[in-house]
Amino acid sequence: NAGVMQNPRHLVRRRGQEARLRCSPMKGHSHVYWYRQLPEEGLKFMVYLQKENIIDESGMPKERFSAEFPKEGPSILRIQQVVRGDSAAYFCASSPLVGQTTEKNIQYFGAGTRLSVL
Amino acid sequence: GENVEQHPSTLSVQEGDSAVIKCTYSDSASNYFPWYKQELGKRPQLIIDIRSNVGEKKDQRIAVTLNKTAKHFSLHITETQPEDSAVYFCAASPSGGYQKVTFGTGTKLQVIP
């Protein structure tokens, strides 16, 4: 099992450009979570998705940010018209199907994408 | 929604001493409490967790305690080593169909050789 895969590991964008961050969950996992981590700070929840559904996006900024988890392919976090304040590490985590009694609530993290906005 | 508070924000201990990190939560529906360790520049990794049907769990030098009545839980690291230096996050999660995990703000632990 390759674990949660995120790419790219590092992404540099100029102000106004778009950033697309990808996350492939662990095999068999259908729940994906995105978190943002500013330097020296904690993990801030952004969005929780299941395949083709956004379950909770209460942590997402109202503008410029969007997320999807299509039936096929990785989950995508998209940031349009990036600004310097978007510079952070973005972590994706996945967890197994609801209903599996073992490891039900464990989240496995990817290595993160470090976004730098120039 | 759930609110998790974590203290202290930084902690320095001498190698071999014990370290204790404390967390409180607000939602009585939470019944799963994982702890994650994040080394500098790395991903958070689960180190130990506890469910609400037990009050204490131990794994070698690491132990967690849970007081559901008071809504607080703690991480205890004994015989600390330099490789324990990292940021530690507590978290709380309810059971059921929605598995949002709420994280504490983190504790930066420094073990001084």
gemmi code that builds the backbone of each chain (N, CA, C; Angstrom):
import gemmi

chains = {
    "A": [
        ("ASN", (0.856, -1.198, 0.000), (0.000, 0.000, 0.000), (0.882, 1.235, 0.000)),
        ("ALA", (0.730, 2.069, -1.014), (1.642, 3.193, -1.164), (1.329, 4.313, -0.208)),
        ("GLY", (0.218, 4.254, 0.508), (-0.103, 5.354, 1.390), (-0.776, 6.480, 0.639)),
        ("VAL", (-1.021, 7.582, 1.352), (-1.654, 8.743, 0.749), (-0.611, 9.498, -0.072)),
        ("MET", (-0.909, 9.714, -1.328), (0.049, 10.359, -2.224), (-0.423, 11.755, -2.568)),
        ("GLN", (0.450, 12.716, -2.368), (0.148, 14.084, -2.729), (1.180, 14.575, -3.738)),
        ("ASN", (0.700, 15.321, -4.706), (1.636, 15.977, -5.614), (1.057, 17.267, -6.133)),
        ("PRO", (1.928, 18.216, -6.435), (3.370, 18.119, -6.248), (3.762, 18.297, -4.781)),
        ("ARG", (4.987, 18.002, -4.440), (5.455, 18.219, -3.071), (5.703, 19.709, -2.821)),
        ("HIS", (6.182, 20.372, -3.838), (6.421, 21.808, -3.739), (5.824, 22.468, -4.972)),
        ("LEU", (5.188, 23.605, -4.743), (4.550, 24.325, -5.841), (4.806, 25.805, -5.655)),
        ("VAL", (5.341, 26.425, -6.683), (5.601, 27.862, -6.640), (4.695, 28.529, -7.658)),
        ("ARG", (3.987, 29.535, -7.204), (3.086, 30.286, -8.079), (3.284, 31.769, -7.847)),
        ("ARG", (3.030, 32.528, -8.894), (3.024, 33.986, -8.781), (1.608, 34.438, -8.421)),
        ("ARG", (1.531, 35.572, -7.789), (0.220, 36.116, -7.419), (-0.697, 36.173, -8.649)),
        ("GLY", (-1.936, 35.726, -8.470), (-2.902, 35.750, -9.560), (-3.004, 34.455, -10.332)),
        ("GLN", (-2.019, 33.569, -10.173), (-2.072, 32.283, -10.878), (-2.962, 31.303, -10.125)),
        ("GLU", (-3.174, 30.157, -10.745), (-3.970, 29.106, -10.121), (-3.045, 28.014, -9.593)),
        ("ALA", (-3.446, 27.452, -8.456), (-2.720, 26.314, -7.885), (-3.656, 25.113, -7.828)),
        ("ARG", (-3.161, 23.970, -8.303), (-3.935, 22.720, -8.251), (-3.128, 21.689, -7.480)),
        ("LEU", (-3.701, 21.225, -6.402), (-3.037, 20.268, -5.535), (-3.806, 18.949, -5.626)),
        ("ARG", (-3.055, 17.859, -5.761), (-3.695, 16.556, -5.963), (-3.426, 15.615, -4.807)),
        ("CYS", (-4.408, 14.783, -4.549), (-4.306, 13.826, -3.448), (-4.949, 12.508, -3.857)),
        ("SER", (-4.161, 11.448, -3.813), (-4.697, 10.105, -4.041), (-4.751, 9.388, -2.705)),
        ("PRO", (-5.937, 9.010, -2.244), (-6.042, 8.370, -0.929), (-5.442, 6.971, -0.940)),
        ("MET", (-5.303, 6.423, 0.234), (-4.842, 5.040, 0.351), (-5.856, 4.122, -0.324)),
        ("LYS", (-5.374, 3.008, -0.799), (-6.234, 2.043, -1.468), (-7.330, 1.602, -0.511)),
        ("GLY", (-8.564, 1.645, -0.973), (-9.675, 1.222, -0.141), (-10.292, 2.337, 0.682)),
        ("HIS", (-9.660, 3.518, 0.680), (-10.201, 4.646, 1.442), (-11.067, 5.513, 0.530)),
        ("SER", (-12.222, 5.899, 1.046), (-13.115, 6.715, 0.231), (-13.423, 8.064, 0.867)),
        ("HIS", (-12.737, 8.372, 1.975), (-12.937, 9.652, 2.644), (-11.642, 10.444, 2.532)),
        ("VAL", (-11.744, 11.689, 2.097), (-10.571, 12.547, 1.941), (-10.802, 13.856, 2.690)),
        ("TYR", (-9.763, 14.311, 3.357), (-9.809, 15.551, 4.125), (-8.635, 16.427, 3.681)),
        ("TRP", (-8.879, 17.704, 3.596), (-7.802, 18.658, 3.302), (-7.618, 19.579, 4.505)),
        ("TYR", (-6.329, 19.810, 4.832), (-5.963, 20.699, 5.930), (-4.930, 21.699, 5.433)),
        ("ARG", (-4.930, 22.868, 6.046), (-3.898, 23.863, 5.764), (-3.082, 24.079, 7.038)),
        ("GLN", (-1.779, 24.198, 6.859), (-0.895, 24.437, 7.992), (0.041, 25.585, 7.665)),
        ("LEU", (-0.138, 26.678, 8.391), (0.786, 27.796, 8.262), (2.030, 27.504, 9.094)),
        ("PRO", (3.163, 28.130, 8.781), (4.392, 27.878, 9.538), (4.182, 28.087, 11.031)),
        ("GLU", (4.671, 27.149, 11.811), (4.595, 27.221, 13.280), (3.166, 27.197, 13.803)),
        ("GLU", (2.217, 26.731, 12.993), (0.835, 26.676, 13.456), (0.266, 25.271, 13.309)),
        ("GLY", (-0.981, 25.102, 13.764), (-1.608, 23.786, 13.745), (-2.279, 23.481, 12.427)),
        ("LEU", (-3.001, 22.360, 12.436), (-3.706, 21.892, 11.245), (-5.119, 22.474, 11.237)),
        ("LYS", (-5.400, 23.243, 10.189), (-6.723, 23.839, 10.082), (-7.545, 23.062, 9.063)),
        ("PHE", (-8.662, 22.503, 9.504), (-9.547, 21.751, 8.622), (-10.088, 22.670, 7.529)),
        ("MET", (-10.105, 22.134, 6.312), (-10.676, 22.898, 5.196), (-11.939, 22.238, 4.670)),
        ("VAL", (-11.812, 20.964, 4.263), (-12.942, 20.329, 3.588), (-12.845, 18.822, 3.743)),
        ("TYR", (-14.031, 18.185, 3.759), (-14.126, 16.737, 3.855), (-14.967, 16.255, 2.675)),
        ("LEU", (-14.428, 15.301, 1.926), (-15.117, 14.813, 0.740), (-15.194, 13.292, 0.737)),
        ("GLN", (-16.264, 12.820, 0.159), (-16.343, 11.426, -0.248), (-16.428, 11.430, -1.769)),
        ("LYS", (-16.377, 10.285, -2.362), (-16.411, 10.215, -3.818), (-17.622, 10.987, -4.358)),
        ("GLU", (-17.358, 11.976, -5.175), (-18.366, 12.785, -5.868), (-19.236, 13.624, -4.926)),
        ("ASN", (-18.866, 13.721, -3.671), (-19.669, 14.505, -2.717), (-18.785, 15.341, -1.796)),
        ("ILE", (-19.191, 16.576, -1.587), (-18.580, 17.399, -0.554), (-19.447, 17.270, 0.684)),
        ("ILE", (-18.867, 16.757, 1.765), (-19.635, 16.513, 2.977), (-19.607, 17.722, 3.906)),
        ("ASP", (-18.438, 18.322, 4.019), (-18.291, 19.465, 4.933), (-17.221, 20.384, 4.367)),
        ("GLU", (-17.590, 21.572, 4.005), (-16.613, 22.541, 3.502), (-16.583, 23.770, 4.404)),
        ("SER", (-16.898, 23.564, 5.669), (-17.005, 24.695, 6.596), (-15.669, 25.411, 6.822)),
        ("GLY", (-14.561, 24.757, 6.514), (-13.263, 25.386, 6.710), (-12.690, 26.032, 5.459)),
        ("MET", (-13.404, 25.969, 4.387), (-12.915, 26.521, 3.121), (-13.238, 28.011, 3.036)),
        ("PRO", (-12.269, 28.814, 2.621), (-12.602, 30.214, 2.328), (-13.694, 30.268, 1.279)),
        ("LYS", (-14.539, 31.274, 1.388), (-15.725, 31.344, 0.515), (-15.349, 31.605, -0.935)),
        ("GLU", (-14.252, 32.273, -1.160), (-13.879, 32.625, -2.520), (-12.528, 31.995, -2.868)),
        ("ARG", (-12.351, 31.739, -4.111), (-11.098, 31.291, -4.731), (-10.741, 29.834, -4.461)),
        ("PHE", (-11.289, 29.230, -3.442), (-10.943, 27.851, -3.087), (-12.076, 26.910, -3.480)),
        ("SER", (-11.706, 25.763, -4.041), (-12.694, 24.741, -4.345), (-12.019, 23.375, -4.244)),
        ("ALA", (-12.836, 22.348, -4.041), (-12.297, 20.996, -3.931), (-13.250, 20.028, -4.585)),
        ("GLU", (-12.671, 18.953, -5.095), (-13.490, 17.909, -5.686), (-12.831, 16.557, -5.466)),
        ("PHE", (-13.635, 15.524, -5.528), (-13.148, 14.154, -5.415), (-13.983, 13.345, -6.395)),
        ("PRO", (-13.533, 13.277, -7.653), (-14.348, 12.631, -8.687), (-14.395, 11.124, -8.517)),
        ("LYS", (-15.300, 10.532, -9.268), (-15.460, 9.076, -9.208), (-14.150, 8.379, -9.568)),
        ("GLU", (-13.479, 8.911, -10.559), (-12.189, 8.368, -10.952), (-11.118, 9.443, -10.760)),
        ("GLY", (-9.976, 9.038, -10.274), (-8.869, 9.980, -10.147), (-8.737, 10.575, -8.758)),
        ("PRO", (-7.731, 11.413, -8.607), (-7.431, 11.955, -7.280), (-8.391, 13.071, -6.870)),
        ("SER", (-8.317, 13.407, -5.602), (-9.003, 14.604, -5.122), (-8.153, 15.818, -5.508)),
        ("ILE", (-8.804, 16.900, -5.863), (-8.122, 18.124, -6.272), (-8.553, 19.270, -5.365)),
        ("LEU", (-7.560, 19.982, -4.855), (-7.821, 21.257, -4.172), (-7.337, 22.351, -5.112)),
        ("ARG", (-8.228, 23.239, -5.488), (-7.905, 24.287, -6.452), (-7.971, 25.638, -5.770)),
        ("ILE", (-6.925, 26.419, -5.975), (-6.896, 27.782, -5.445), (-6.707, 28.720, -6.629)),
        ("GLN", (-7.694, 29.533, -6.871), (-7.622, 30.468, -7.993), (-7.058, 31.804, -7.523)),
        ("GLN", (-6.395, 32.491, -8.446), (-5.871, 33.838, -8.183), (-5.146, 33.890, -6.834)),
        ("VAL", (-4.120, 33.086, -6.696), (-3.433, 32.958, -5.409), (-2.869, 34.301, -4.955)),
        ("VAL", (-2.836, 34.441, -3.628), (-2.232, 35.606, -2.986), (-1.157, 35.100, -2.027)),
        ("ARG", (-0.297, 36.028, -1.563), (0.825, 35.613, -0.707), (0.336, 34.891, 0.548)),
        ("GLY", (-0.824, 35.282, 1.062), (-1.368, 34.655, 2.265), (-1.771, 33.204, 2.083)),
        ("ASP", (-1.809, 32.730, 0.840), (-2.134, 31.323, 0.584), (-0.912, 30.421, 0.776)),
        ("SER", (0.262, 31.023, 0.927), (1.480, 30.241, 1.127), (1.367, 29.434, 2.413)),
        ("ALA", (1.483, 28.134, 2.287), (1.296, 27.236, 3.432), (1.592, 25.817, 2.968)),
        ("ALA", (1.562, 24.905, 3.938), (1.585, 23.478, 3.607), (0.148, 22.983, 3.607)),
        ("TYR", (-0.207, 22.266, 2.562), (-1.562, 21.724, 2.453), (-1.454, 20.205, 2.553)),
        ("PHE", (-2.103, 19.669, 3.584), (-2.061, 18.235, 3.811), (-3.406, 17.613, 3.454)),
        ("CYS", (-3.318, 16.448, 2.879), (-4.483, 15.633, 2.600), (-4.410, 14.411, 3.515)),
        ("ALA", (-5.559, 13.954, 3.973), (-5.629, 12.728, 4.765), (-6.774, 11.887, 4.230)),
        ("SER", (-6.665, 10.584, 4.422), (-7.759, 9.711, 4.018), (-8.096, 8.748, 5.137)),
        ("SER", (-9.323, 8.242, 5.103), (-9.741, 7.249, 6.090), (-10.645, 6.244, 5.388)),
        ("PRO", (-10.812, 5.067, 6.014), (-11.592, 4.008, 5.358), (-13.085, 4.300, 5.326)),
        ("LEU", (-13.791, 3.397, 4.722), (-15.242, 3.500, 4.638), (-15.866, 3.539, 6.025)),
        ("VAL", (-16.897, 4.300, 6.180), (-17.704, 4.267, 7.394), (-18.314, 2.881, 7.483)),
        ("GLY", (-18.335, 2.360, 8.681), (-18.946, 1.050, 8.840), (-17.926, -0.017, 9.124)),
        ("GLN", (-16.671, 0.232, 8.752), (-15.629, -0.721, 9.117), (-15.281, -0.464, 10.579)),
        ("THR", (-15.468, -1.445, 11.386), (-15.344, -1.215, 12.824), (-13.895, -1.014, 13.260)),
        ("THR", (-12.989, -1.531, 12.477), (-11.592, -1.308, 12.866), (-11.049, -0.099, 12.109)),
        ("GLU", (-10.242, 0.678, 12.780), (-9.600, 1.841, 12.186), (-10.616, 2.803, 11.574)),
        ("LYS", (-11.767, 2.879, 12.167), (-12.842, 3.658, 11.562), (-12.509, 5.129, 11.470)),
        ("ASN", (-11.900, 5.680, 12.502), (-11.693, 7.113, 12.523), (-10.249, 7.537, 12.334)),
        ("ILE", (-9.381, 6.596, 11.955), (-7.977, 6.955, 11.817), (-7.757, 7.660, 10.492)),
        ("GLN", (-7.077, 8.767, 10.547), (-6.731, 9.489, 9.328), (-5.250, 9.292, 9.039)),
        ("TYR", (-4.970, 8.999, 7.805), (-3.600, 8.810, 7.346), (-3.242, 9.997, 6.455)),
        ("PHE", (-2.138, 10.625, 6.799), (-1.764, 11.855, 6.106), (-0.790, 11.604, 4.967)),
        ("GLY", (-0.937, 12.426, 3.939), (0.062, 12.484, 2.897), (1.222, 13.367, 3.345)),
        ("ALA", (2.237, 13.447, 2.493), (3.447, 14.206, 2.830), (3.248, 15.707, 2.671)),
        ("GLY", (2.133, 16.106, 2.080), (1.836, 17.526, 1.972), (2.351, 18.162, 0.694)),
        ("THR", (1.723, 19.275, 0.334), (2.198, 20.139, -0.748), (2.520, 21.489, -0.142)),
        ("ARG", (3.761, 21.921, -0.344), (4.158, 23.229, 0.172), (4.013, 24.256, -0.937)),
        ("LEU", (3.045, 25.130, -0.753), (2.752, 26.148, -1.751), (3.450, 27.451, -1.372)),
        ("SER", (4.195, 27.981, -2.307), (4.833, 29.280, -2.119), (4.301, 30.227, -3.175)),
        ("VAL", (3.794, 31.366, -2.731), (3.275, 32.365, -3.665), (4.230, 33.558, -3.678)),
        ("LEU", (4.764, 33.833, -4.851), (5.738, 34.922, -4.971), (5.060, 36.254, -5.238)),
    ],
    "B": [
        ("GLY", (-19.954, 23.201, 17.065), (-18.973, 22.206, 16.688), (-17.977, 21.947, 17.795)),
        ("GLU", (-17.130, 20.980, 17.552), (-16.124, 20.598, 18.541), (-15.028, 21.655, 18.642)),
        ("ASN", (-14.515, 21.853, 19.851), (-13.390, 22.756, 20.094), (-12.381, 22.017, 20.962)),
        ("VAL", (-11.159, 21.908, 20.486), (-10.120, 21.199, 21.226), (-9.037, 22.193, 21.615)),
        ("GLU", (-8.749, 22.265, 22.895), (-7.684, 23.135, 23.385), (-6.520, 22.286, 23.883)),
        ("GLN", (-5.319, 22.755, 23.623), (-4.122, 21.972, 23.926), (-3.111, 22.850, 24.656)),
        ("HIS", (-2.483, 22.268, 25.707), (-1.489, 22.995, 26.486), (-0.377, 22.049, 26.937)),
        ("PRO", (0.845, 22.511, 27.056), (1.296, 23.861, 26.696), (1.578, 23.955, 25.199)),
        ("SER", (1.857, 25.125, 24.707), (2.182, 25.275, 23.295), (3.635, 24.898, 23.029)),
        ("THR", (4.503, 25.091, 24.016), (5.889, 24.639, 23.909), (6.294, 23.979, 25.223)),
        ("LEU", (7.193, 23.009, 25.110), (7.606, 22.249, 26.279), (9.049, 21.799, 26.080)),
        ("SER", (9.909, 22.152, 27.028), (11.300, 21.713, 26.985), (11.568, 20.827, 28.189)),
        ("VAL", (12.151, 19.677, 27.935), (12.486, 18.752, 29.025), (13.893, 18.229, 28.801)),
        ("GLN", (14.523, 17.818, 29.875), (15.821, 17.175, 29.790), (15.637, 15.725, 29.365)),
        ("GLU", (16.580, 15.255, 28.591), (16.533, 13.860, 28.178), (16.396, 12.947, 29.393)),
        ("GLY", (15.464, 12.007, 29.291), (15.231, 11.084, 30.395), (14.075, 11.483, 31.292)),
        ("ASP", (13.712, 12.761, 31.250), (12.563, 13.211, 32.031), (11.265, 12.853, 31.316)),
        ("SER", (10.149, 13.079, 32.009), (8.832, 12.834, 31.429), (8.253, 14.119, 30.851)),
        ("ALA", (7.369, 13.947, 29.881), (6.661, 15.079, 29.281), (5.164, 14.770, 29.297)),
        ("VAL", (4.379, 15.798, 29.624), (2.924, 15.631, 29.667), (2.273, 16.747, 28.860)),
        ("ILE", (1.383, 16.373, 27.978), (0.639, 17.332, 27.157), (-0.846, 17.103, 27.429)),
        ("LYS", (-1.572, 18.200, 27.651), (-2.974, 18.078, 28.048), (-3.909, 18.717, 27.026)),
        ("CYS", (-5.051, 18.081, 26.847), (-6.061, 18.600, 25.926), (-7.442, 18.531, 26.554)),
        ("THR", (-8.274, 19.487, 26.201), (-9.681, 19.450, 26.595), (-10.538, 19.542, 25.339)),
        ("TYR", (-11.732, 18.984, 25.411), (-12.649, 19.050, 24.278), (-14.018, 19.479, 24.772)),
        ("SER", (-14.855, 19.888, 23.842), (-16.135, 20.477, 24.255), (-17.344, 19.598, 23.930)),
        ("ASP", (-17.244, 18.779, 22.889), (-18.404, 18.024, 22.415), (-18.476, 16.653, 23.100)),
        ("SER", (-19.504, 16.450, 23.881), (-19.632, 15.188, 24.602), (-19.863, 14.002, 23.665)),
        ("ALA", (-20.176, 14.279, 22.405), (-20.353, 13.197, 21.432), (-19.022, 12.631, 20.947)),
        ("SER", (-17.940, 13.329, 21.193), (-16.625, 12.825, 20.766), (-16.255, 11.592, 21.573)),
        ("ASN", (-15.787, 10.579, 20.892), (-15.426, 9.363, 21.611), (-14.186, 8.683, 21.039)),
        ("TYR", (-13.467, 9.387, 20.196), (-12.206, 8.863, 19.668), (-11.173, 9.977, 19.722)),
        ("PHE", (-10.007, 9.678, 20.324), (-9.018, 10.721, 20.599), (-7.630, 10.260, 20.145)),
        ("PRO", (-7.237, 10.634, 18.951), (-5.910, 10.253, 18.463), (-4.871, 11.321, 18.801)),
        ("TRP", (-3.626, 10.909, 18.834), (-2.490, 11.809, 18.987), (-1.566, 11.622, 17.784)),
        ("TYR", (-1.137, 12.762, 17.231), (-0.259, 12.730, 16.079), (1.059, 13.420, 16.428)),
        ("LYS", (2.124, 12.903, 15.837), (3.457, 13.482, 15.984), (3.893, 13.996, 14.622)),
        ("GLN", (4.361, 15.235, 14.592), (4.835, 15.798, 13.325), (6.257, 16.301, 13.500)),
        ("GLU", (7.191, 15.625, 12.871), (8.573, 16.088, 12.873), (8.715, 17.203, 11.850)),
        ("LEU", (9.753, 17.988, 12.005), (9.945, 19.167, 11.175), (9.934, 18.814, 9.694)),
        ("GLY", (9.036, 19.445, 8.955), (8.957, 19.231, 7.518), (8.329, 17.919, 7.093)),
        ("LYS", (7.780, 17.189, 8.048), (7.209, 15.875, 7.725), (5.687, 15.879, 7.903)),
        ("ARG", (5.082, 14.762, 7.566), (3.636, 14.633, 7.718), (3.284, 14.272, 9.153)),
        ("PRO", (2.084, 14.617, 9.607), (1.624, 14.131, 10.919), (1.443, 12.616, 10.865)),
        ("GLN", (1.887, 11.954, 11.924), (1.742, 10.504, 11.988), (1.097, 10.111, 13.296)),
        ("LEU", (0.142, 9.212, 13.199), (-0.549, 8.725, 14.385), (0.425, 7.948, 15.266)),
        ("ILE", (0.470, 8.290, 16.552), (1.358, 7.567, 17.468), (0.586, 6.734, 18.483)),
        ("ILE", (-0.593, 7.190, 18.846), (-1.415, 6.433, 19.789), (-2.821, 7.024, 19.761)),
        ("ASP", (-3.803, 6.219, 20.089), (-5.168, 6.730, 20.160), (-5.909, 6.034, 21.295)),
        ("ILE", (-7.016, 6.611, 21.676), (-7.813, 6.032, 22.746), (-9.286, 6.255, 22.424)),
        ("ARG", (-10.084, 5.256, 22.735), (-11.526, 5.373, 22.541), (-12.180, 5.541, 23.900)),
        ("SER", (-13.396, 6.027, 23.895), (-14.005, 6.480, 25.141), (-14.391, 5.348, 26.081)),
        ("ASN", (-14.276, 4.131, 25.613), (-14.646, 3.029, 26.494), (-13.484, 2.568, 27.376)),
        ("VAL", (-12.336, 3.257, 27.244), (-11.204, 2.957, 28.131), (-10.681, 4.251, 28.722)),
        ("GLY", (-10.046, 4.144, 29.883), (-9.553, 5.346, 30.535), (-8.068, 5.566, 30.339)),
        ("GLU", (-7.350, 4.511, 29.929), (-5.908, 4.638, 29.769), (-5.425, 3.605, 28.771)),
        ("LYS", (-4.400, 4.016, 28.029), (-3.779, 3.095, 27.073), (-2.298, 3.373, 27.041)),
        ("LYS", (-1.503, 2.318, 26.969), (-0.055, 2.490, 27.017), (0.603, 1.737, 25.869)),
        ("ASP", (1.645, 2.345, 25.328), (2.429, 1.700, 24.280), (3.884, 2.072, 24.511)),
        ("GLN", (4.608, 1.198, 25.167), (6.020, 1.404, 25.500), (6.176, 2.680, 26.327)),
        ("ARG", (6.835, 3.703, 25.794), (7.080, 4.910, 26.614), (5.945, 5.938, 26.519)),
        ("ILE", (4.941, 5.613, 25.741), (3.845, 6.562, 25.519), (2.566, 6.037, 26.159)),
        ("ALA", (1.843, 6.923, 26.819), (0.548, 6.552, 27.405), (-0.431, 7.699, 27.224)),
        ("VAL", (-1.685, 7.358, 27.082), (-2.745, 8.366, 27.035), (-3.756, 8.044, 28.119)),
        ("THR", (-4.292, 9.103, 28.728), (-5.359, 8.953, 29.701), (-6.547, 9.785, 29.246)),
        ("LEU", (-7.724, 9.354, 29.606), (-8.945, 10.027, 29.196), (-9.884, 10.138, 30.390)),
        ("ASN", (-10.400, 11.335, 30.623), (-11.413, 11.563, 31.646), (-12.638, 12.128, 30.928)),
        ("LYS", (-13.599, 11.270, 30.647), (-14.768, 11.699, 29.876), (-15.647, 12.666, 30.644)),
        ("THR", (-15.699, 12.485, 31.946), (-16.534, 13.368, 32.755), (-16.035, 14.797, 32.662)),
        ("ALA", (-14.721, 14.946, 32.776), (-14.115, 16.276, 32.743), (-13.807, 16.733, 31.322)),
        ("LYS", (-13.968, 15.851, 30.357), (-13.662, 16.136, 28.948), (-12.207, 16.567, 28.781)),
        ("HIS", (-11.311, 15.801, 29.355), (-9.916, 16.060, 29.035), (-9.129, 14.763, 28.904)),
        ("PHE", (-8.066, 14.856, 28.130), (-7.215, 13.704, 27.864), (-5.771, 14.181, 27.749)),
        ("SER", (-4.861, 13.296, 28.063), (-3.448, 13.682, 28.163), (-2.548, 12.655, 27.511)),
        ("LEU", (-1.409, 13.156, 27.052), (-0.344, 12.307, 26.499), (0.828, 12.356, 27.465)),
        ("HIS", (1.344, 11.191, 27.814), (2.485, 11.099, 28.711), (3.610, 10.378, 27.974)),
        ("ILE", (4.779, 11.013, 27.950), (5.954, 10.377, 27.359), (6.982, 10.235, 28.475)),
        ("THR", (7.393, 9.021, 28.751), (8.400, 8.793, 29.794), (9.758, 8.562, 29.158)),
        ("GLU", (10.801, 8.768, 29.963), (12.196, 8.545, 29.521), (12.433, 9.181, 28.149)),
        ("THR", (12.144, 10.463, 28.060), (12.220, 11.136, 26.764), (13.609, 11.042, 26.145)),
        ("GLN", (13.600, 11.004, 24.812), (14.840, 10.923, 24.032), (14.839, 12.056, 23.014)),
        ("PRO", (16.017, 12.435, 22.519), (16.064, 13.544, 21.545), (15.156, 13.328, 20.337)),
        ("GLU", (14.976, 12.085, 19.924), (14.121, 11.824, 18.755), (12.636, 12.011, 19.055)),
        ("ASP", (12.304, 12.257, 20.325), (10.914, 12.595, 20.651), (10.615, 14.058, 20.330)),
        ("SER", (11.644, 14.838, 20.056), (11.446, 16.255, 19.728), (10.614, 16.374, 18.453)),
        ("ALA", (9.488, 17.073, 18.563), (8.553, 17.197, 17.440), (7.383, 18.057, 17.915)),
        ("VAL", (6.429, 18.265, 17.025), (5.163, 18.894, 17.412), (4.131, 17.789, 17.569)),
        ("TYR", (3.412, 17.824, 18.664), (2.396, 16.816, 18.961), (1.017, 17.470, 18.912)),
        ("PHE", (0.097, 16.799, 18.221), (-1.271, 17.284, 18.098), (-2.231, 16.281, 18.729)),
        ("CYS", (-3.118, 16.772, 19.564), (-4.226, 15.936, 19.998), (-5.412, 16.205, 19.086)),
        ("ALA", (-6.392, 15.329, 19.116), (-7.566, 15.486, 18.272), (-8.746, 14.761, 18.898)),
        ("ALA", (-9.934, 15.146, 18.457), (-11.157, 14.518, 18.948), (-12.104, 14.300, 17.781)),
        ("SER", (-12.839, 13.199, 17.844), (-13.740, 12.853, 16.752), (-14.947, 12.111, 17.292)),
        ("PRO", (-16.125, 12.401, 16.757), (-17.297, 11.621, 17.135), (-17.359, 10.342, 16.318)),
        ("SER", (-18.166, 9.425, 16.716), (-18.414, 8.233, 15.917), (-19.604, 8.524, 15.014)),
        ("GLY", (-19.977, 7.540, 14.252), (-21.127, 7.759, 13.388), (-20.717, 8.050, 11.974)),
        ("GLY", (-21.659, 8.505, 11.180), (-21.433, 8.637, 9.758), (-20.480, 9.753, 9.367)),
        ("TYR", (-20.294, 10.752, 10.194), (-19.458, 11.879, 9.804), (-18.220, 11.878, 10.681)),
        ("GLN", (-17.067, 11.792, 10.056), (-15.857, 11.546, 10.811), (-14.921, 12.735, 10.900)),
        ("LYS", (-15.446, 13.916, 10.957), (-14.558, 15.078, 11.051), (-13.731, 14.988, 12.322)),
        ("VAL", (-12.448, 15.209, 12.183), (-11.522, 15.187, 13.317), (-11.100, 16.617, 13.597)),
        ("THR", (-11.252, 17.045, 14.830), (-10.850, 18.390, 15.217), (-9.530, 18.322, 15.957)),
        ("PHE", (-8.542, 19.070, 15.481), (-7.206, 19.034, 16.049), (-6.982, 20.159, 17.047)),
        ("GLY", (-6.141, 19.880, 18.041), (-5.635, 20.919, 18.911), (-4.589, 21.751, 18.183)),
        ("THR", (-4.098, 22.777, 18.839), (-3.187, 23.720, 18.196), (-1.738, 23.254, 18.210)),
        ("GLY", (-1.453, 22.165, 18.884), (-0.113, 21.593, 18.834), (0.766, 21.996, 20.010)),
        ("THR", (1.671, 21.094, 20.359), (2.685, 21.343, 21.395), (4.040, 21.031, 20.806)),
        ("LYS", (4.918, 22.008, 20.827), (6.275, 21.791, 20.331), (7.126, 21.295, 21.484)),
        ("LEU", (7.529, 20.033, 21.408), (8.328, 19.408, 22.454), (9.801, 19.412, 22.046)),
        ("GLN", (10.620, 19.912, 22.938), (12.061, 19.872, 22.722), (12.702, 19.061, 23.840)),
        ("VAL", (13.414, 18.025, 23.465), (14.122, 17.198, 24.439), (15.593, 17.581, 24.374)),
        ("ILE", (16.096, 18.072, 25.485), (17.475, 18.579, 25.531), (18.417, 17.462, 25.949)),
        ("PRO", (19.408, 17.157, 25.114), (20.324, 16.045, 25.448), (21.169, 16.362, 26.681)),
    ],
}
model = gemmi.Model(1)
for chain_id, residues in chains.items():
    chain = gemmi.Chain(chain_id)
    for i, (resn, *xyz) in enumerate(residues, 1):
        res = gemmi.Residue()
        res.name, res.seqid = resn, gemmi.SeqId(i, " ")
        for name, pos in zip(("N", "CA", "C"), xyz):
            atom = gemmi.Atom()
            atom.name, atom.element = name, gemmi.Element(name[0])
            atom.pos, atom.b_iso = gemmi.Position(*pos), 0.0
            res.add_atom(atom)
        chain.add_residue(res)
    model.add_chain(chain)
structure = gemmi.Structure()
structure.add_model(model)
structure.setup_entities()
